[in-house]
Each structure stands twice: as C-alpha cells, then as structure tokens.
Amino acid sequence: MDIDGVLNACGALLGDVRKHQAWPGYELVAGERWGETVSPQMVTELNQILNDHDVRLVWLTSWESAVPAFGHKTGIDNVLHAPWLSTEDAHGEWGKLVSVRAFLSQHSKLGDKVAWLDDDLASEHDAALWAARQGVLAIPPAARHGITPAHLHQLSEHCTR
C-alpha cells in the first residue's frame, strides 16, 4: 500500500475539490513531511477490513522510516511492524513493480489474495497489466481523493473470495 494519493488524499482540502470529496470530513494531520490529509471515516473502514479479514499490510512507499509515525497519527491498525518494500527503480523498470514481484515470489502462498493500492498504477500500465495477469487486485485511486468507499468495497470483496 502506498501513502501519498492513497491514504493521504493529496489536495482533498483544496478549492473546488471539496465539492467532490470521496469522504466527508477530511482532516489535516500534522505530519513528517508537509501535513497529510486523511479521512477518519476512511481509516475506520480500512481498519475494519484489515481486522475482519486478517489482512497483512505491506508498505510500498517512499516514506520509509516515517511510515509507522503516519500510521500511528492517523489511527491505522497494525502498522508498527508492517514491512516496507523498496521503491527504487531497478534496471529501467518501475521500482514498485520490481519490489511487488520479488515479494510475491517469496510469498507464493498468498496466491490471488493480494491487493495493490497505489495511485501510480493509473499511469504504470505494465504494472497494472502484470497485476491483472497475476490475479492481484490493482486499485489506482485518484491522488486528490485517495481511497474511496468504492475502493474499500472492492478490497473487502476481494478479501472474501
């Protein structure tokens, strides 16, 4: 799971975007970087999915050591010991795709019970195609909204298959 554009709804509190918010009540959380915009309702619903389906959260973000602080401040459950995958590009390939492929090759028992939430998937067509061929649920939220209720519904449905 990525942070910016997924959990951190970049721009959700700016201008006309407020008229089209995915969640009511986005809040600015003082953060490690510049302040993050998060919906408490989204966090509550995400936590429900994480806990109801015993989801193992794996971070795929450039935030590195700031991830636990973000998770703690926003109230996301089970983030302190969640692994973090590298996002560095490797040999001309998008680093996130390289990391996800390596992670799944080491955890083959996960099968098709994997979801990848990253706003960059909207423009990383090779990664989205790879995910579809592997049975990985790929969710690319719009960065200004982050995860929407529809995305969380998809995730919940995927977890119950």
Helices and strands as residue ranges (DSSP letters): G 15-20, E 27-29, E 36-38, H 40-52, G 64-66, H 67-74, H 95-106, G 108-110, E 115-117, G 119-122, H 125-134, E 137-139, H 149-159
